Structures are given as structure tokens and as C-alpha cells.
Amino acid sequence: MAIFRAETKHISRSKGQNVVAAAAYRAGEKLTDTNKLNPSATTHDYTKKHGVLAKSIILPSELYDQGFSINRQDLWSSVEQHETTTRSVKGSRLKQTARLAREWLLSLPSELSDDENEQLTAEFTQKLANDLGVIGDYCIHKPTINNYKPKADYIESYDPDTQKPELTRVNDVKASEPDNRNIHAHIMFTTRKAKLTADGKLLLGEKADSERSEKWRKDNGMVNGGDYIKEVRGMWADMVNERLAQHEIAPISHKSYKELGLDIIPQKKEGKNATALSRYGIQTDVRNKNNVIKERNRAVIKSAADSYITGHNEAAERANTAANKANQGMDAADKWLRKANIWLSKSAPTPFDSKPRITELNEQTIIFDRLAERANTVLSKPPRELIEQAIQKYNSMHGFGKWEAYIQKSDWGGGGIMPNPEPDPKDDFNQRQLDIIDNITQHLIGVDDDRANNKVLRESLSQSDNERILTLLTNPEKEQLQYEQAEKYRTEDTPANITDSHTKQEVETAVDHEESTLAPLAPRNTYRPSL
């Protein structure tokens, strides 16, 4: 999988560095420092260097649009010559603490092609060059085994006689070959903004915003230097992930383990010496510490993976249980619809049919309408908010042992103050509603187990038929109005051609019979409103 690496540092004279030499090494070229004020100016030849995949100088769009161009030799020689001072009493001299360039070291995904990695590097370089107004110089390194000449390793030891470290050349083991997956980019940016003079020559002016002091950045409404580095690292991660997504490769992240919420400790950088010693079985302190960190991280990752698998399995089991319940409801609805379709499969009456035949079809139509409505009720989702409210109130009443008070007088509608409100319910409920409440009360009284109470009530109130119970307990007036409308609908729904009272009774009996045989089991003593 792809890895994330985006490091930045300065190429500075205070570290004894020369920007012309740095550019020559990264590009694998022969460049000469032409700064006359530098007594150590010389030619740096790295033309024998292998593995330079691509290189290019990127100008900010402002300079490119003016038709300006510059080569690597002139660019970095100009930088060396510019960083001088004339404030010395002895005349012009080198700035000994000058920051000559800022370098970004980026790991490129080995999963991408060489062309894609070069396009990615060029895009990143162009973005920073435009944002900061500086010139960028990128070189992509891809170690190759071809034409690689192994170098001998050296083991450093301490001689107590001379009290000095000594290097012993090791020839008994072949030096390791480079890993061609270690493809990376070195990008050097000028630390000063690039502009053109009137005659079209390069002018390195004021410092780039990225090189300004913290006070200057704060006064100009910019984030501090540390946050700016994080922003650039995040921008690089986004660019890489955009291309990785095109190949369906897992994304990378610029965030630390802590920011990602991972209990993982980063390892220490071993360096080339410790790495060389490890090839010959010599353990160093940094290698031993990293081995301890690896074992610790391995245990943490395994524990997290086990917890994830366990949680995933439990979630899958819960999902299967919910799916099974849903399928049961669907099966019940399908049964009603299949039965109704059987009744309506008979052909419609013709002018030659007798009156009893027409009456029979009307009766079947009534049954079909009732069953279709019942199927829709099963398929529809119960009012979740009311059910959750009922369960919440049920839990708040637990322990007081007065189920009658909870059932008879609902304080959800503002009719009481917990605990144990026992006002006269007659003001809120009519006799028909009180009969229903008494029926529910008988269902709940006598259950002592806490979990059983909760389960029984939840199952009871989850039935689609008992939506009217919830409405009754929360708003008796609304429930009464629904009841009256249902009664009116039931009366008006009777076909005009069924006038005989005995025939009407037969239809009602047939409907009740079919519903009782096809309806799913519901808790005992639950309320089933008339349709």
C-alpha cells in the first residue's frame, strides 16, 4: 500500500551547505558555483549518479506568462550570489546564516506509473510556486538495480587505546541492493519571490511568505508556521489520494496516529549506520527500541482488530434478527394480499348474472378493501417517537407499583406530576376509553420482573393496531375524534345494494373471520380499533 511522507527543511549556509551543490546532486548534473565572494566556490559533478527519473524547473505563472525561462545553473548561481551583505566594514561578504532554499521531500506511490508520479510532482510544485511567487526545481529519484555498484559497509568501533572511534570495512557480506519502490521527489524552492526587471532579467526580491517570522505572519492575518506546514502536507495527501482513488487503492493520511485516534507509537529513525550494522547481526540501541515498539504496536493492532471483528459480527447478528422480523411482517401482509386476490380472481358480473352473484362480488370487494388496509398497516412503520415516549415514561414509572395511575391518567399530556399521579380520570376519558384502559391495565398488572415489563409493553405498543392506544393515552380528544370518523366511514362504506340486515351481518362475520385467521399473533388484551 502507498505510504505518506512529506518533509521540509532548509538548505542553509549555517549548516555548511551550498545550494549549487545540492541542486547538482539532486539533478545528477555538473554545476559550478560562480559566486566570487565564496572562497570555496567550485564545480560539483554528479553526472555519474544513477536513478534520476525526471527533473524540471517550474516557474510561477506570472513569470511563465511573460515568456521567461531559466536553466538550473543560472538559477541557483543567482541565489548564491544574491545572499550577500554590504553592511560589513570590510565590504560585501556572504551571509553566513542565509537560508538559500526550502526543500520538500515527498514519497511517491510506487503503485502509480512513472508518468503519473511526474505529473503529481509537477502539479504540487506549480501550486506552491504560484501561491508563494517563487521558483521550484523538482527531481524525481527512482533507485534501479541496473548499473548499480554495491558499496562496502563499515562498522564503527571504539578503540580504548587511542580513545577514538574506528571504522572497519566489512567485505564478507554483499551490500544490499536498492529498492526500486523507494521512488521519491526532491523539490527545492527559492526562499525569495521571483520577479523580472525592466530588461527581463531575474530579480530575487523580498522573502516568501513561508519564510517570514511568526510575528509578521500574525500581523498579516496568516496562520503560524507549524499550521502552514500541516496545510501543505494535507494538500499533498489530497493530491495523492485523488489519483489513488482512480486505481481503487487505499488512501493515505497526513495526520498523526494521535490525530487519527490510534494507540500506536511511531518508531525511531535508525539511520544508515544502524541499518548497516543490522545486516551483520549487530544490534544497536535504536534497533532494540524499535523492536520493542513493533511488538507493542502489533499487540495493539491485533486487539483492535479482534474488537472490530467481534463488533462487526454482533452488528451482523442484530441486522439479521431485524431482517427476520421484517420478513415475518412482509409474509403476513403477503398472505392477506394473496387471499384477497383469490377472492377477486372471480370474473366481474355480466348482465346475465343473477342478483345474488352481484351481491357476492360486493361482499368480496368489502373483504378485499379491509385486508388491503390491514396489509398496509403491517407494512407501515409505527410512530417511533410515540413508542419511544411510551417506553421512556414506562421506565420512569418503574418501581412505584402503581400501573393503574400510569394507565388511567397520562401525565405526558400535562395531566399529572410524577410520581404516582392518581386524579379522577373521568374528566379526560369517556366510558368507552376507560374500558380500553381497564383492558390494558389487566394486561400489565401482575408482572413483577423489570425486563419482562419493558419487553411486554414494548411488544404491545409496537403492534400497528395499538397506535390508537398511544393516541388515546396522549390525546384522548383526538382518539375520540378518530373513533367517530372510523365509525362514520364504516357505516358509509356499506354497499347500497346490500339492504338486508342479515346480509350485512354475514359480511361483517366473514371479514372478522378472515382477519382472525390471517392476522399475526399480538399480545393478549391489546386494543384492536374498529375499521
C-alpha positions as CSV (number, residue, x, y, z in Angstrom):
1,M,0.0,0.0,0.0
2,A,1.1,3.6,-0.5
3,I,2.8,5.4,2.3
4,F,2.8,9.1,3.3
5,R,5.9,11.2,3.6
6,A,6.2,14.9,3.2
7,E,9.1,16.5,5.0
8,T,10.5,20.0,4.6
9,K,13.8,21.6,5.6
10,H,16.1,24.5,4.7
11,I,19.3,24.4,2.7
12,S,21.3,26.9,4.8
13,R,24.8,28.2,5.0
14,S,24.7,27.9,8.7
15,K,24.8,24.1,8.1
16,G,27.8,24.4,5.8
17,Q,25.5,23.7,2.7
18,N,25.8,25.1,-0.8
19,V,22.7,25.4,-2.9
20,V,24.5,24.8,-6.2
21,A,26.0,21.6,-4.9
22,A,22.6,20.5,-3.6
23,A,20.9,21.1,-7.0
24,A,23.7,19.3,-8.8
25,Y,23.4,16.2,-6.6
26,R,19.6,16.0,-6.9
27,A,19.6,16.5,-10.7
28,G,22.7,14.3,-11.4
29,E,24.4,17.2,-13.2
30,K,27.6,19.2,-13.3
31,L,27.0,22.7,-11.9
32,T,29.5,25.4,-10.9
33,D,29.2,27.9,-8.1
34,T,30.2,31.2,-9.7
35,N,29.9,33.3,-6.5
36,K,33.1,35.4,-6.4
37,L,32.6,36.1,-2.7
38,N,32.7,32.4,-1.8
39,P,36.4,31.3,-1.4
40,S,35.2,27.7,-1.6
41,A,33.3,28.1,-4.8
42,T,33.9,25.1,-7.1
43,T,32.4,22.8,-9.6
44,H,30.1,20.0,-8.4
45,D,30.0,17.0,-10.7
46,Y,27.3,14.3,-10.1
47,T,26.8,13.1,-13.6
48,K,27.6,9.5,-12.6
49,K,24.6,9.4,-10.3
50,H,22.0,6.8,-11.2
51,G,18.3,6.8,-10.6
52,V,17.2,10.3,-11.6
53,L,13.9,9.6,-13.3
54,A,12.7,13.1,-14.1
55,K,13.6,16.8,-13.4
56,S,12.3,20.2,-14.3
57,I,12.2,23.8,-13.2
58,I,8.8,25.2,-12.5
59,L,8.2,29.0,-12.8
60,P,5.3,30.8,-11.2
61,S,2.5,31.5,-13.7
62,E,3.3,35.3,-13.6
63,L,6.8,34.7,-15.0
64,Y,5.9,31.9,-17.4
65,D,3.2,34.1,-19.0
66,Q,5.9,36.7,-19.7
67,G,7.9,34.2,-21.7
68,F,10.7,34.0,-19.1
69,S,12.9,30.8,-18.8
70,I,16.0,29.9,-16.8
71,N,18.2,26.8,-16.5
72,R,19.4,25.1,-13.4
73,Q,22.9,26.5,-13.5
74,D,21.8,30.2,-13.7
75,L,19.0,29.8,-11.2
76,W,21.0,28.5,-8.3
77,S,24.1,30.5,-9.0
78,S,21.9,33.6,-8.9
79,V,20.6,32.5,-5.5
80,E,24.2,32.0,-4.1
81,Q,25.3,35.4,-5.4
82,H,22.2,37.2,-4.1
83,E,22.6,36.1,-0.5
84,T,25.3,38.6,0.4
85,T,25.5,41.7,2.6
86,T,27.1,45.1,2.2
87,R,26.8,46.2,5.8
88,S,30.2,44.9,6.8
89,V,33.0,47.4,7.3
90,K,35.2,45.2,5.1
91,G,32.7,45.5,2.2
92,S,30.5,42.8,0.6
93,R,30.6,39.3,2.1
94,L,28.5,36.2,2.3
95,K,25.5,36.0,4.7
96,Q,26.7,33.2,6.9
97,T,23.2,32.3,8.1
98,A,21.3,32.8,4.8
99,R,18.6,30.3,4.0
100,L,19.3,29.5,0.4
101,A,16.3,27.2,-0.5
102,R,13.4,25.3,1.1
103,E,13.3,21.7,0.2
104,W,10.3,19.3,0.3
105,L,11.0,15.6,0.3
106,L,8.0,13.6,-0.9
107,S,7.4,9.8,-1.1
108,L,5.6,9.0,-4.4
109,P,3.3,6.0,-4.7
110,S,5.0,3.0,-6.3
111,E,1.6,1.9,-7.4
112,L,1.3,4.7,-9.9
113,S,3.2,4.8,-13.2
114,D,6.3,7.0,-13.7
115,D,4.3,9.4,-15.8
116,E,1.6,9.8,-13.2
117,N,4.1,10.4,-10.4
118,E,5.8,13.1,-12.5
119,Q,2.5,14.8,-13.2
120,L,1.7,14.6,-9.5
121,T,5.1,16.2,-8.6
122,A,4.8,18.9,-11.2
123,E,1.2,19.8,-10.0
124,F,2.4,20.1,-6.4
125,T,5.4,22.2,-7.4
126,Q,3.3,24.5,-9.6
127,K,0.8,25.0,-6.8
128,L,3.4,26.2,-4.3
129,A,5.2,28.3,-6.9
130,N,2.0,30.2,-7.7
131,D,1.0,30.6,-4.1
132,L,4.3,31.9,-2.9
133,G,5.6,33.5,-6.1
134,V,8.8,31.5,-6.0
135,I,10.7,29.2,-8.5
136,G,10.6,25.5,-7.9
137,D,13.1,22.8,-9.1
138,Y,11.9,19.2,-8.8
139,C,14.0,16.0,-9.3
140,I,12.4,12.5,-9.0
141,H,14.6,9.7,-7.8
142,K,13.8,6.0,-8.6
143,P,16.6,3.7,-7.4
144,T,17.3,1.0,-10.0
145,I,19.2,-2.2,-9.8
146,N,20.6,-1.8,-13.3
147,N,24.2,-0.4,-13.3
148,Y,24.2,-0.3,-9.5
149,K,27.6,-0.8,-7.9
150,P,27.4,-2.1,-4.4
151,K,29.3,-0.2,-1.8
152,A,31.2,-1.8,1.1
153,D,29.8,-1.3,4.6
154,Y,31.8,-0.1,7.6
155,I,31.4,-1.0,11.2
156,E,32.3,1.7,13.7
157,S,34.0,0.6,16.9
158,Y,35.7,2.3,19.8
159,D,39.4,1.9,20.4
160,P,40.2,2.3,24.2
161,D,43.9,2.8,23.5
162,T,43.5,5.7,21.1
163,Q,40.1,6.7,22.7
164,K,38.8,7.3,19.2
165,P,36.2,5.6,17.1
166,E,37.5,3.5,14.2
167,L,35.7,2.3,11.0
168,T,36.4,-1.3,9.9
169,R,35.5,-2.2,6.4
170,V,33.3,-5.3,6.1
171,N,33.7,-7.3,2.9
172,D,32.3,-10.8,3.9
173,V,28.6,-9.8,3.2
174,K,27.4,-8.3,-0.1
175,A,25.9,-4.9,0.4
176,S,22.2,-4.7,-0.2
177,E,20.7,-3.6,-3.5
178,P,18.4,-0.6,-3.7
179,D,14.6,-1.0,-3.5
180,N,13.0,0.3,-6.7
181,R,9.8,1.0,-4.8
182,N,11.6,3.8,-3.0
183,I,10.5,6.4,-5.5
184,H,10.6,10.0,-4.1
185,A,10.9,13.6,-5.2
186,H,13.2,16.4,-4.0
187,I,11.7,19.8,-4.7
188,M,13.8,22.9,-4.0
189,F,12.1,26.3,-3.8
190,T,13.8,29.7,-3.7
191,T,13.2,31.5,-0.4
192,R,12.6,34.8,-2.1
193,K,9.9,35.9,-4.5
194,A,10.9,35.9,-8.1
195,K,10.2,38.9,-10.3
196,L,11.6,40.4,-13.6
197,T,13.4,43.6,-14.1
198,A,12.6,46.0,-16.8
199,D,15.1,44.4,-19.2
200,G,13.6,40.9,-18.5
201,K,16.2,39.6,-16.0
202,L,15.5,37.6,-12.9
203,L,15.2,39.6,-9.6
204,L,15.0,37.8,-6.3
205,G,13.1,40.2,-4.1
206,E,11.6,40.0,-0.7
207,K,11.2,36.9,1.4
208,A,8.4,34.4,0.5
209,D,5.5,34.3,3.0
210,S,6.6,30.8,4.1
211,E,9.9,32.2,5.3
212,R,8.5,35.1,7.3
213,S,8.8,35.4,11.0
214,E,5.9,34.3,13.3
215,K,5.2,37.9,14.3
216,W,5.0,39.1,10.6
217,R,2.6,36.2,9.8
218,K,0.4,37.0,12.8
219,D,0.3,40.7,11.9
220,N,-0.7,39.9,8.4
221,G,-3.5,37.5,9.4
222,M,-1.7,34.3,8.5
223,V,-1.5,31.0,10.4
224,N,1.7,30.2,12.2
225,G,4.5,28.3,10.5
226,G,3.6,25.0,12.1
227,D,0.0,25.2,10.9
228,Y,1.1,26.2,7.4
229,I,3.3,23.1,7.1
230,K,0.3,21.0,8.2
231,E,-1.8,22.6,5.5
232,V,0.8,21.8,2.8
233,R,1.1,18.2,4.0
234,G,-2.7,17.9,3.9
235,M,-2.8,19.3,0.3
236,W,-0.2,16.8,-0.8
237,A,-2.2,13.9,0.8
238,D,-5.3,15.1,-1.1
239,M,-3.5,15.2,-4.4
240,V,-2.1,11.7,-3.9
241,N,-5.5,10.3,-2.8
242,E,-7.2,11.7,-5.8
243,R,-5.0,9.6,-8.1
244,L,-5.1,6.5,-5.8
245,A,-8.9,6.6,-5.9
246,Q,-8.7,6.2,-9.7
247,H,-6.9,2.9,-9.2
248,E,-9.1,1.8,-6.3
249,I,-6.1,2.0,-3.9
250,A,-6.4,2.7,-0.2
251,P,-5.8,6.4,0.6
252,I,-3.0,7.8,2.7
253,S,-3.3,10.3,5.6
254,H,-1.1,13.2,6.7
255,K,-2.4,13.1,10.2
256,S,-0.5,11.6,13.1
257,Y,-1.5,8.5,14.9
258,K,-2.8,10.6,17.8
259,E,-5.0,12.7,15.5
260,L,-6.4,9.5,13.9
261,G,-7.2,8.2,17.4
262,L,-4.8,5.2,17.0
263,D,-2.9,4.0,20.1
264,I,0.3,3.4,18.1
265,I,3.8,4.6,18.9
266,P,6.0,5.7,16.0
267,Q,9.4,4.1,15.6
268,K,12.7,6.0,15.8
269,K,14.7,6.7,12.7
270,E,17.6,4.2,12.6
271,G,19.9,5.9,10.1
272,K,22.3,4.3,7.7
273,N,24.8,3.2,10.3
274,A,22.4,1.2,12.4
275,T,20.9,-0.3,9.2
276,A,24.3,-1.4,8.0
277,L,25.2,-2.9,11.4
278,S,21.9,-4.9,11.4
279,R,22.9,-6.7,8.2
280,Y,25.7,-8.3,10.1
281,G,23.7,-9.3,13.1
282,I,24.9,-6.4,15.3
283,Q,22.1,-4.9,17.4
284,T,22.1,-1.3,18.2
285,D,20.1,0.6,20.9
286,V,17.8,2.2,18.4
287,R,17.1,-1.1,16.7
288,N,16.3,-2.8,20.1
289,K,14.0,0.1,21.0
290,N,12.2,-0.2,17.6
291,N,11.8,-3.9,18.1
292,V,10.0,-3.3,21.5
293,I,7.8,-0.7,19.8
294,K,7.0,-3.1,17.0
295,E,5.8,-5.8,19.4
296,R,3.8,-3.3,21.4
297,N,2.1,-1.9,18.3
298,R,1.5,-5.4,16.9
299,A,-0.4,-6.3,20.1
300,V,-2.5,-3.1,20.0
301,I,-3.4,-3.6,16.3
302,K,-4.4,-7.3,17.0
303,S,-6.5,-6.3,19.9
304,A,-8.3,-3.5,17.9
305,A,-8.8,-6.0,15.0
306,D,-10.3,-8.6,17.3
307,S,-12.7,-5.9,18.8
308,Y,-13.7,-4.8,15.4
309,I,-14.4,-8.3,14.2
310,T,-16.5,-9.0,17.4
311,G,-18.5,-5.8,17.0
312,H,-19.0,-6.5,13.3
313,N,-20.3,-10.0,14.0
314,E,-22.7,-8.7,16.7
315,A,-23.9,-5.9,14.4
316,A,-24.5,-8.5,11.6
317,E,-26.4,-10.7,14.0
318,R,-28.6,-7.8,15.1
319,A,-29.2,-6.9,11.4
320,N,-30.2,-10.5,10.6
321,T,-32.6,-10.5,13.5
322,A,-34.2,-7.3,12.4
323,A,-34.4,-8.6,8.8
324,N,-36.1,-11.7,10.0
325,K,-38.7,-9.7,11.9
326,A,-39.3,-7.5,8.9
327,N,-39.7,-10.6,6.7
328,Q,-42.3,-12.0,9.1
329,G,-44.3,-8.8,8.8
330,M,-44.0,-9.0,5.0
331,D,-45.1,-12.6,4.9
332,A,-48.2,-11.7,6.9
333,A,-49.0,-8.9,4.5
334,D,-48.4,-11.2,1.5
335,K,-50.8,-13.7,3.0
336,W,-53.6,-11.1,3.2
337,L,-53.0,-9.9,-0.3
338,R,-52.9,-13.4,-1.8
339,K,-56.1,-14.3,-0.1
340,A,-57.7,-11.0,-1.3
341,N,-56.5,-11.7,-4.8
342,I,-58.1,-15.1,-4.8
343,W,-61.4,-13.6,-3.8
344,L,-61.2,-11.0,-6.6
345,S,-60.0,-13.5,-9.2
346,K,-63.5,-14.4,-10.0
347,S,-64.8,-12.6,-13.1
348,A,-66.9,-9.5,-12.8
349,P,-70.7,-9.8,-13.1
350,T,-72.3,-9.8,-16.5
351,P,-75.9,-8.8,-17.5
352,F,-76.8,-12.5,-17.3
353,D,-75.7,-12.9,-13.7
354,S,-78.3,-13.1,-11.0
355,K,-78.6,-10.5,-8.2
356,P,-77.0,-12.9,-5.7
357,R,-73.9,-13.1,-7.9
358,I,-73.6,-9.3,-7.9
359,T,-74.1,-9.2,-4.1
360,E,-71.4,-11.8,-3.6
361,L,-68.9,-9.7,-5.6
362,N,-69.7,-6.7,-3.5
363,E,-69.1,-8.7,-0.4
364,Q,-65.8,-9.8,-1.7
365,T,-64.8,-6.2,-2.5
366,I,-65.5,-5.2,1.1
367,I,-63.3,-8.0,2.3
368,F,-60.5,-7.1,-0.1
369,D,-60.5,-3.5,0.9
370,R,-60.3,-4.4,4.6
371,L,-57.5,-6.9,4.1
372,A,-55.5,-4.5,1.8
373,E,-55.8,-1.8,4.5
374,R,-54.6,-4.3,7.1
375,A,-51.6,-5.2,4.9
376,N,-50.7,-1.6,4.5
377,T,-50.8,-1.2,8.3
378,V,-48.4,-4.1,8.8
379,L,-46.0,-2.7,6.2
380,S,-46.1,0.8,7.6
381,K,-43.6,1.9,10.3
382,P,-45.2,2.6,13.7
383,P,-44.9,6.1,15.0
384,R,-41.4,5.7,16.5
385,E,-41.5,8.9,18.5
386,L,-44.7,7.9,20.4
387,I,-43.4,4.4,21.0
388,E,-40.1,5.7,22.4
389,Q,-42.1,8.2,24.5
390,A,-44.2,5.4,25.9
391,I,-41.2,3.3,26.8
392,Q,-39.5,6.3,28.4
393,K,-42.5,7.0,30.5
394,Y,-42.8,3.4,31.4
395,N,-39.2,3.3,32.7
396,S,-39.8,6.5,34.7
397,M,-42.8,4.9,36.4
398,H,-40.9,1.7,37.3
399,G,-40.6,1.0,41.0
400,F,-43.7,2.8,42.2
401,G,-46.0,-0.1,41.7
402,K,-49.0,2.0,40.5
403,W,-49.6,0.8,37.0
404,E,-53.2,2.0,37.3
405,A,-52.1,5.6,37.8
406,Y,-49.9,5.4,34.7
407,I,-52.6,3.9,32.6
408,Q,-55.6,5.9,33.9
409,K,-54.2,9.4,33.9
410,S,-51.4,10.2,31.5
411,D,-49.1,12.9,32.7
412,W,-47.5,13.1,29.2
413,G,-50.3,15.3,28.1
414,G,-49.8,17.5,31.1
415,G,-52.2,15.7,33.4
416,G,-50.1,14.9,36.4
417,I,-46.8,15.2,38.3
418,M,-44.6,12.2,38.9
419,P,-44.6,10.0,40.9
420,N,-47.9,8.3,41.2
421,P,-50.5,10.8,40.0
422,E,-54.0,9.4,40.8
423,P,-56.5,12.1,39.8
424,D,-60.0,11.3,38.7
425,P,-59.7,10.1,35.1
426,K,-63.3,10.8,34.2
427,D,-62.6,14.3,33.2
428,D,-60.2,13.1,30.4
429,F,-61.7,9.8,29.3
430,N,-65.2,8.7,28.3
431,Q,-66.6,5.3,29.3
432,R,-65.5,3.6,26.1
433,Q,-62.0,4.8,26.6
434,L,-62.0,3.8,30.2
435,D,-63.0,0.3,29.2
436,I,-60.0,0.1,26.9
437,I,-57.7,1.4,29.7
438,D,-59.0,-1.2,32.1
439,N,-58.3,-3.9,29.5
440,I,-54.7,-2.7,29.1
441,T,-54.3,-2.5,32.9
442,Q,-55.2,-6.1,33.3
443,H,-52.5,-6.9,30.7
444,L,-49.8,-5.2,32.8
445,I,-50.8,-6.0,36.4
446,G,-49.0,-8.9,38.0
447,V,-45.8,-8.7,36.0
448,D,-43.0,-8.1,38.6
449,D,-39.9,-8.6,36.5
450,D,-38.4,-5.3,35.3
451,R,-37.2,-6.6,32.0
452,A,-40.4,-8.5,31.4
453,N,-42.4,-5.3,32.0
454,N,-40.3,-3.4,29.5
455,K,-40.5,-6.2,26.9
456,V,-44.2,-6.7,27.3
457,L,-45.0,-3.1,27.0
458,R,-42.7,-2.6,24.0
459,E,-44.1,-5.5,22.2
460,S,-47.6,-4.4,22.9
461,L,-47.1,-0.8,21.8
462,S,-45.1,-1.8,18.8
463,Q,-48.1,-3.5,17.2
464,S,-49.5,-1.4,14.4
465,D,-53.0,-2.0,15.8
466,N,-52.1,-0.2,19.1
467,E,-51.3,3.1,17.5
468,R,-54.7,4.1,18.7
469,I,-53.7,3.2,22.3
470,L,-50.8,5.7,22.1
471,T,-53.1,8.4,20.8
472,L,-55.6,7.6,23.5
473,L,-53.1,8.0,26.3
474,T,-51.5,11.1,24.9
475,N,-54.6,12.9,23.5
476,P,-58.0,11.4,24.4
477,E,-59.9,14.0,22.5
478,K,-58.0,13.2,19.3
479,E,-58.6,9.5,19.7
480,Q,-62.3,10.0,20.2
481,L,-62.5,12.0,17.0
482,Q,-60.6,9.3,15.1
483,Y,-63.0,6.7,16.6
484,E,-66.1,8.7,15.4
485,Q,-64.6,9.2,11.9
486,A,-63.9,5.5,11.7
487,E,-67.5,4.6,12.8
488,K,-68.8,7.1,10.2
489,Y,-66.6,5.6,7.5
490,R,-67.6,2.0,8.4
491,T,-71.3,3.0,8.1
492,E,-70.9,4.8,4.8
493,D,-68.8,2.0,3.3
494,T,-71.6,-0.5,3.3
495,P,-72.8,-1.1,-0.3
496,A,-76.2,0.4,-1.2
497,N,-77.4,-2.8,-2.7
498,I,-76.9,-4.7,0.5
499,T,-80.0,-3.7,2.4
500,D,-80.9,-6.8,4.2
501,S,-79.6,-6.7,7.8
502,H,-79.0,-10.4,7.8
503,T,-76.7,-10.0,4.7
504,K,-74.8,-7.1,6.4
505,Q,-74.1,-9.3,9.4
506,E,-72.8,-12.1,7.2
507,V,-70.3,-9.7,5.5
508,E,-69.1,-8.5,8.9
509,T,-68.7,-12.0,10.2
510,A,-66.8,-13.0,7.0
511,V,-64.4,-10.1,7.5
512,D,-63.8,-10.8,11.1
513,H,-63.2,-14.5,10.3
514,E,-60.6,-13.8,7.6
515,E,-58.8,-11.2,9.8
516,S,-58.6,-13.6,12.7
517,T,-57.2,-16.4,10.6
518,L,-54.6,-14.3,8.8
519,A,-53.5,-11.7,11.4
520,P,-50.2,-12.2,13.1
521,L,-50.2,-13.0,16.8
522,A,-50.4,-10.0,19.1
523,P,-50.0,-9.6,22.9
524,R,-53.1,-10.6,24.9
525,N,-55.6,-7.9,25.8
526,T,-54.4,-5.4,23.3
527,Y,-56.7,-2.8,21.7
528,R,-57.9,-3.5,18.2
529,P,-59.9,-0.5,17.0
530,S,-62.8,-1.0,14.6
531,L,-62.2,-0.2,10.9
